[in-house]
Every structure is written in C-alpha cells, then in structure tokens.
C-alpha cells in the first residue's frame, strides 16, 4: 500500500525580529570569515610571487635587472638560449603581410621596376633587418622559411631577386672590414693578422653557438676570400691639413 505524501510542506516557524537579526549576524560572520581567509591566502601568494621576482632579479652595475626568457631589442627578438626561431617567425609573419600589397600591385599591372622598388623597401628591409646578427646562427629550417618568402616575391615580380645568403655574405664582409679598419672599435682585436699578413687569426670556440656568432663568422668569411683585402688599420696613417678658405677680395 502506497503511503499518502503531503501535498504541501509544513511552513517554517515564524521567527521574531530578534531571531532574524541573530541569523543575519551569524551569516555575515561566516561570509566575513571566509573573505578574511581568502585575503590571507591571496596575501601569501602575492608575497611568494614578490619573493620569486626578487630572487629572479640580478644586479648589473648597481641596477636591478629582471631575468626574462625573451626580449625585443631594436626590432630583434632575443631569447635566453640565443635561438633565433622567435625572431625568424616574427619576420616571416610581417613579410607575409607585405606580400599581399605586392600582389595588389601585380593585379594593377604595375611595371616590374616599381614592384622591385616596393619589395626592396617593404619586404627585403624586414627580412634583412640586423641580418648579420642572427642569420648565421639560425638553423636551416628558419633560413628556408625566409627564403620561401623571397621566392614568392620573385614569382610575383617576375625578375630574379638576391637570396638572403648572398645579402648576408655581402653585409658580413662589409661590416667586418669596417670593424677591422676602425682602431677605436672595442672588438677590433678580433681581426688580427697572422705573421704572414695574408690571413686573419682564427678564433677558438668550444660551442656551436659561439662558433656561429658574428665575429667567428666574420673571421671565417674574410679568410675564405681569394685575397684578403688590405686592412686600412695596417696602412700608415697620413696627416690631413685643412686649408682655410679666404675671401676672394683679400
């Protein structure tokens, strides 16, 4: 036999104003207690985070410097392990966006010289930004990614374009000769001639990361030339006299 269930729940007892006030105070106390515990826990986490930040700070020349995994300096993404994947990814993304406007010029039937000038100013300038710093040290996959953008622009314009490797070699040689010719440059001592005067002294490197750096690449590049260009620093210094210009009437 099924028991009869009530259709309505019994009404709770009616509380007086004093009892309602006490219940309200008890509820407020519970809420405030939970909020206080949450604030205490938040304070502990904030203090722990601050302590970790202070532990990550390093002092350089009396200034506190925070250690980070990567930083962007003068448009170049530098990571703590000196791998240039982030930098090449950013350059490839920005260059791909510029290819859209190059395709628009081709659809507008712009002549090849105008498209070539646009490529040199808006795409190649991005791909070769500080190229002597990172191109020699980035892996082959990153180099192929950037070179594919050059090939795409070459198909759009319809004329052959210089490869990034050729641009890198040219700028590397030019920059190395400028440093070797400047006696005031702090790194000029890296470009020291052997007693024969026909080659530069090779730089020692224990790691591939150091071996692929700018100065090691520059020394190897200059030594690979058929004939080492004469360094202006080794030539005798000539004095230059400035003759004052006199008025024609005197």
C-alpha positions as CSV (number, residue, x, y, z in Angstrom):
1,X,0.0,0.0,0.0
2,X,1.4,3.4,-1.0
3,X,1.6,5.9,1.7
4,X,0.0,9.2,1.2
5,X,2.5,12.0,0.7
6,X,1.6,15.5,1.8
7,X,0.9,18.0,-1.0
8,X,2.5,20.9,0.9
9,X,5.5,21.2,3.0
10,X,4.9,22.5,6.5
11,X,5.6,26.2,6.9
12,X,8.7,27.0,8.9
13,X,8.1,28.6,12.3
14,X,7.8,32.4,12.2
15,X,10.9,34.0,13.7
16,X,10.9,37.2,15.6
17,X,12.8,40.2,14.6
18,X,15.5,39.5,17.2
19,X,16.0,35.9,15.9
20,X,16.2,37.1,12.3
21,X,18.8,39.7,13.3
22,X,20.8,37.0,15.1
23,X,20.6,34.7,12.0
24,X,21.7,37.6,9.8
25,X,24.7,38.4,12.0
26,X,25.7,34.7,12.0
27,X,25.6,34.6,8.2
28,X,27.5,37.8,7.9
29,X,30.1,36.4,10.3
30,X,30.6,33.3,8.2
31,X,30.9,35.4,5.0
32,X,33.4,37.8,6.6
33,X,35.4,34.8,8.0
34,X,35.6,33.2,4.5
35,X,36.6,36.5,3.0
36,X,39.3,37.1,5.6
37,X,40.8,33.6,4.9
38,X,40.7,34.3,1.2
39,X,42.5,37.6,1.6
40,X,45.1,35.9,3.8
41,X,45.7,33.3,1.2
42,X,45.9,36.0,-1.5
43,X,48.5,37.8,0.6
44,X,50.6,34.7,0.9
45,X,50.5,34.1,-2.8
46,X,51.4,37.8,-3.5
47,X,54.3,37.7,-1.1
48,X,55.5,34.4,-2.7
49,X,55.3,36.0,-6.1
50,X,57.2,39.1,-5.0
51,X,59.9,36.9,-3.4
52,X,60.2,34.9,-6.6
53,X,60.6,38.2,-8.6
54,X,63.2,39.4,-6.2
55,X,65.0,36.1,-6.5
56,X,65.0,36.5,-10.3
57,X,66.4,40.0,-10.2
58,X,70.1,40.4,-10.9
59,X,72.3,43.4,-10.2
60,X,74.3,44.8,-13.1
61,X,76.3,48.0,-12.5
62,X,74.2,48.6,-9.3
63,X,70.9,48.3,-11.1
64,X,68.4,45.5,-10.5
65,X,67.6,43.7,-13.7
66,X,64.9,41.0,-14.0
67,X,65.8,37.9,-15.9
68,X,63.3,37.0,-18.7
69,X,63.1,34.3,-21.3
70,X,63.0,36.7,-24.3
71,X,63.2,40.3,-25.1
72,X,62.7,42.5,-28.2
73,X,65.5,45.0,-28.7
74,X,65.7,47.2,-31.8
75,X,63.2,45.0,-33.6
76,X,65.1,41.8,-32.9
77,X,63.7,39.1,-30.7
78,X,66.5,37.8,-28.4
79,X,65.9,34.6,-26.4
80,X,67.9,33.4,-23.4
81,X,69.3,30.4,-25.4
82,X,70.1,32.6,-28.4
83,X,68.0,30.5,-30.7
84,X,66.5,32.8,-33.4
85,X,63.3,30.8,-34.0
86,X,61.1,33.5,-32.4
87,X,62.8,36.3,-34.4
88,X,62.5,34.5,-37.8
89,X,58.9,33.6,-37.1
90,X,58.1,37.3,-36.4
91,X,60.0,38.4,-39.5
92,X,58.2,35.8,-41.7
93,X,54.8,36.8,-40.4
94,X,55.4,40.5,-41.0
95,X,56.8,39.8,-44.5
96,X,53.9,37.6,-45.5
97,X,51.6,40.5,-44.7
98,X,53.6,42.8,-47.1
99,X,53.3,40.2,-49.9
100,X,49.5,41.0,-50.1
101,X,50.3,44.5,-51.3
102,X,52.8,43.2,-53.7
103,X,50.1,41.0,-55.3
104,X,47.8,44.0,-55.4
105,X,50.5,45.9,-57.5
106,X,50.7,43.0,-59.9
107,X,46.9,42.9,-60.3
108,X,47.1,46.6,-61.0
109,X,49.6,45.8,-63.8
110,X,52.4,47.9,-62.1
111,X,55.7,47.7,-64.0
112,X,58.4,45.4,-62.7
113,X,60.8,48.3,-61.6
114,X,58.0,49.7,-59.3
115,X,57.3,46.3,-57.8
116,X,61.0,45.7,-57.3
117,X,61.4,49.0,-55.5
118,X,58.4,48.2,-53.3
119,X,59.9,44.8,-52.5
120,X,63.2,46.4,-51.6
121,X,61.6,48.9,-49.3
122,X,58.9,47.0,-47.6
123,X,59.8,43.3,-47.7
124,X,63.6,42.9,-48.1
125,X,64.2,45.6,-45.5
126,X,62.3,43.5,-43.0
127,X,63.9,40.2,-43.9
128,X,67.4,41.7,-43.7
129,X,66.9,43.7,-40.5
130,X,70.1,43.1,-38.4
131,X,70.8,40.1,-40.6
132,X,74.5,40.0,-39.6
133,X,73.5,39.3,-36.0
134,X,71.1,36.3,-36.4
135,X,71.2,34.8,-39.9
136,X,74.4,32.9,-39.5
137,X,73.3,31.4,-36.2
138,X,69.7,30.4,-37.1
139,X,69.0,26.9,-38.2
140,X,68.4,25.7,-41.8
141,X,64.7,25.4,-41.3
142,X,64.4,29.1,-40.4
143,X,66.5,30.1,-43.3
144,X,64.4,28.1,-45.7
145,X,61.2,29.7,-44.3
146,X,62.5,33.2,-45.0
147,X,63.9,32.2,-48.4
148,X,60.5,30.9,-49.5
149,X,59.1,34.5,-49.0
150,X,61.9,35.7,-51.3
151,X,60.9,33.1,-53.9
152,X,57.3,34.0,-53.6
153,X,58.1,37.7,-54.3
154,X,60.3,36.6,-57.2
155,X,57.4,34.8,-58.8
156,X,55.1,37.8,-58.3
157,X,57.6,40.4,-59.7
158,X,58.9,38.2,-62.5
159,X,62.6,39.2,-62.0
160,X,65.4,37.4,-60.1
161,X,66.0,38.6,-56.6
162,X,69.1,38.3,-54.5
163,X,69.0,35.5,-52.0
164,X,69.3,36.1,-48.2
165,X,72.5,34.2,-48.1
166,X,74.1,36.5,-50.7
167,X,72.9,39.6,-48.8
168,X,74.2,38.2,-45.6
169,X,77.6,37.4,-47.0
170,X,77.9,40.9,-48.6
171,X,76.9,42.7,-45.4
172,X,79.0,40.4,-43.2
173,X,82.1,41.2,-45.3
174,X,81.4,44.9,-45.3
175,X,80.8,45.1,-41.6
176,X,83.9,43.0,-40.8
177,X,86.1,45.3,-42.8
178,X,84.6,48.4,-41.2
179,X,85.4,47.0,-37.7
180,X,88.9,45.9,-38.7
181,X,89.6,49.3,-40.1
182,X,88.4,51.2,-37.0
183,X,91.1,51.4,-34.3
184,X,88.7,52.8,-31.8
185,X,86.3,49.9,-32.1
186,X,86.4,47.7,-28.9
187,X,86.3,44.5,-30.9
188,X,89.0,45.3,-33.5
189,X,91.4,43.0,-31.7
190,X,89.4,40.0,-33.0
191,X,90.6,40.8,-36.5
192,X,94.4,40.3,-36.0
193,X,96.6,39.3,-38.9
194,X,98.9,36.3,-38.8
195,X,102.7,37.0,-39.2
196,X,102.3,36.2,-42.9
197,X,99.8,39.1,-43.3
198,X,97.7,37.1,-45.7
199,X,95.1,35.6,-43.3
200,X,93.4,36.5,-40.0
201,X,94.0,34.6,-36.8
202,X,91.2,32.1,-36.3
203,X,89.0,32.4,-33.2
204,X,88.6,29.4,-30.9
205,X,85.1,28.3,-29.9
206,X,84.1,25.3,-27.8
207,X,80.3,25.5,-28.5
208,X,78.5,25.8,-31.8
209,X,76.6,28.7,-30.5
210,X,79.8,30.7,-30.1
211,X,81.1,29.3,-33.4
212,X,78.1,30.7,-35.2
213,X,78.3,34.2,-33.7
214,X,79.1,37.3,-35.7
215,X,82.8,37.6,-35.1
216,X,83.7,34.0,-35.7
217,X,81.6,34.0,-38.9
218,X,83.3,37.3,-40.0
219,X,86.8,36.0,-39.5
220,X,86.0,32.8,-41.4
221,X,84.4,34.8,-44.2
222,X,87.4,37.1,-44.6
223,X,89.7,34.1,-44.6
224,X,87.7,32.3,-47.3
225,X,88.2,35.2,-49.7
226,X,90.7,34.5,-52.5
227,X,92.8,37.5,-51.4
228,X,92.3,39.3,-48.1
229,X,91.6,43.0,-48.8
230,X,94.2,45.3,-47.3
231,X,93.1,46.5,-43.9
232,X,93.2,50.3,-43.6
233,X,94.3,49.9,-40.0
234,X,97.6,48.3,-41.0
235,X,98.3,51.1,-43.5
236,X,100.4,54.1,-42.4
237,X,98.4,57.0,-41.1
238,X,98.6,60.1,-43.3
239,X,98.1,63.5,-41.9
240,X,95.4,65.7,-43.4
241,X,95.8,69.5,-43.5
242,X,92.9,71.8,-43.7
243,X,93.5,75.0,-45.7
244,X,91.2,77.8,-44.6
245,X,89.1,79.5,-47.4
246,X,89.9,83.1,-47.8
247,X,87.5,85.7,-49.3
248,X,88.2,86.5,-52.9
249,X,88.6,90.2,-52.2
250,X,91.6,89.8,-49.8
